[in-house]
Amino acid sequence: MVYNKEKYQQYREAVRAAQRRYYQKNKERLLAVQKKYDDEHRDQIRQRHMKYSKSKLETRIEVQGDDE
């Protein structure tokens, strides 16, 4: 088989186009699944976020208190 620059470029572009289509299709599916999960568990996510925010705030206060 002889190397043909034009065929190589065409093949490479075709592979990249297929990868983009595959990524786009799966990205939409994964985002839909994630949105469904977020909608079903909104309260739990909010509580977890508040807990994390409080602990982060307490850590900042402790660090600032040590500086004084």
C-alpha positions as CSV (number, residue, x, y, z in Angstrom):
1,M,0.0,0.0,0.0
2,V,1.4,3.4,-1.0
3,Y,1.0,6.4,1.2
4,N,-1.4,8.9,-0.3
5,K,-1.5,12.3,1.4
6,E,-5.0,13.2,0.1
7,K,-6.5,9.9,1.2
8,Y,-4.8,10.1,4.6
9,Q,-6.3,13.6,5.1
10,Q,-9.8,12.5,4.0
11,Y,-9.7,9.5,6.3
12,R,-8.4,11.6,9.2
13,E,-11.2,14.2,8.7
14,A,-13.8,11.4,8.5
15,V,-12.6,9.9,11.8
16,R,-12.7,13.3,13.5
17,A,-16.2,14.0,12.2
18,A,-17.4,10.6,13.5
19,Q,-15.8,11.3,16.9
20,R,-17.5,14.7,17.1
21,R,-20.9,13.2,16.2
22,Y,-20.4,10.4,18.8
23,Y,-19.4,12.9,21.5
24,Q,-22.3,15.3,20.8
25,K,-24.8,12.5,20.9
26,N,-23.5,11.1,24.1
27,K,-23.1,14.5,25.7
28,E,-26.8,15.3,25.2
29,R,-27.7,11.9,26.7
30,L,-25.4,12.3,29.7
31,L,-26.7,15.8,30.4
32,A,-30.3,14.6,30.3
33,V,-29.5,11.8,32.8
34,Q,-27.6,14.3,35.0
35,K,-30.5,16.7,34.9
36,K,-33.0,14.0,35.8
37,Y,-30.8,13.0,38.8
38,D,-30.4,16.6,39.9
39,D,-34.2,17.2,39.7
40,E,-34.9,14.0,41.8
41,H,-32.3,14.8,44.5
42,R,-32.4,18.6,44.6
43,D,-33.0,18.7,48.4
44,Q,-30.1,16.3,49.2
45,I,-27.8,18.3,46.9
46,R,-28.8,21.6,48.5
47,Q,-28.2,20.1,52.0
48,R,-24.8,18.7,51.0
49,H,-23.9,22.1,49.5
50,M,-24.9,24.0,52.6
51,K,-22.9,21.6,54.8
52,Y,-19.8,22.1,52.7
53,S,-20.3,25.9,52.6
54,K,-20.6,26.0,56.4
55,S,-17.5,23.8,57.0
56,K,-15.5,25.9,54.5
57,L,-16.6,29.1,56.3
58,E,-15.7,27.7,59.7
59,T,-12.3,26.8,58.4
60,R,-11.7,30.3,57.1
61,I,-12.7,31.8,60.4
62,E,-10.3,29.5,62.3
63,V,-7.5,30.4,59.9
64,Q,-8.2,34.1,60.3
65,G,-8.4,33.8,64.0
66,D,-4.9,32.2,64.1
67,D,-3.4,35.1,62.3
68,E,-4.4,37.7,64.9
